[in-house]
Amino acid sequence: AEKTRTAGEGTLPVTLSAGEWLTVDFDMIMCGFIRFCAEAIEDCDLVIAFSELCENECFTFRNVNMQGVMEYKFLAGNSVNEESFEPYSFRHVSFLVKSGSLTLTSVGYRSFERNTDEAIERKFKKPAHNEIYNAALRTFAHNAVDLFTDCPSRERAGWLCDSFFMGRAEFFLYGKTPIEDAFLENYALYEGDGSYPSGALPMCYPSTPAEKNKFIPQWNIWYVLEVCEYLNERRPDIDKEFFRPSVMGVIEFLSHYENEDGLLENLPSWNFVEWSSANTWTRDVNYPTNFLYAAMLSEAAKTFSLPELLKKSELVRKKTAELSFNGEVFVDHAIRNADGTHTNQKHISEACQYYAILYGGIDINAPKYEKLKEYVINDFGNFDPKENQFCPKNAFIGLYLRMNVLMNMKDSALLAKNLETFCLHMSRITGTLWEYKNGGGSLDHGFASYVALTIPLADSLPN
């Protein structure tokens, strides 16, 4: 600890008077209840501010859509032993005295996270990979106490799609699924109250959206994909019939938006593909969504023995690939014209390519996709969009889709390069993994723990 106005002091106790403040650096992000003990010398008004990272000499709040502040008022002569009412995530905690004075005798926290001692112990050849693995495990533990959560700072709430990646991460890290069990059970038991179309699921549950009746149709698709994978790979012992109503509800809901080609068009509410310009290219016919839709139909057909859906999935998959491929790459969407026809737009996202490769049933090694494979290998650094508008990937979810593509390609070297470029600096700054590469948003984001699954292949290269 260092008293900001008295350089060189690094131990407690420290006496602080009006206008003085002290910042404690825990060296990495911790998750839990902030604790402190103090002796009030005078009547004292104390403000405690906390942040996942404070890179300036003076404390400043990061732009993460929240203000981490607590305020305490003490009477002179009182000894206090306090703990925050709620758990928070923080690396830096500042104690700022507005008036009066006190002696701060101790500062600490009580952890609120999943027990990492129960995780499968893994050691990798490359030290950097051990660093990233530990950061992924800590990030997961902070976001898997009772449900999968987005982040322990801004929103302790469980989102679909994030859960698809975190479900895989839990099984990889722990070899069991207690948090995913609870998370998916909530959705399977969800009963609509008329807020959403029949069969549609909330994007985040249990919760109430800030904007009334807002939901994400694509997150419904991810729900079905997660359930099918969960039942087939992680919990084959569970009765599939428990999930059939919710899965069929989603399928029925989406079927109302199929156009004359069998593709989804003009889905309602908030359409989400990726945190990038790709998210502005979702209407009318969004091809990433339809690749995902084809995969959902296929997985549901196989999991719940629905042969008619399997045939439908192939039609959607082939039609989407046929309409979206421009000879080199896949475009993002088509707009319906006044005469009822569709025209592909000159919008190409990197994320769209990964949706196509993973869910479009294409063989990236086929001569037809030679240029696309070259672009993937070169991280689209050599891609010339020509008259098109190109959008590079963002962390969520383009990077994670790319990681899956590289794992499928078994490209250890490229996977290791991407992993280290994107994650190593995060693990060294906060001991956790972030929402965005540039440090925007939360620095302890649940879905980011998914990169742990890529490490074994990335680490398989000779030293």
Helices and strands as residue ranges (DSSP letters): E 2-3, E 14-17, E 21-40, E 44-51, E 69-74, E 79-83, E 88-99, E 101-111, G 116-118, H 127-142, H 162-174, H 178-188, H 217-229, I 230-234, G 240-242, H 244-255, G 277-280, E 285-286, H 287-303, H 307-324, E 333-336, E 342-344, E 347-349, H 350-359, G 367-369, H 370-377, E 389-391, I 395-399, H 400-409, H 412-430, G 446-454, H 455-458
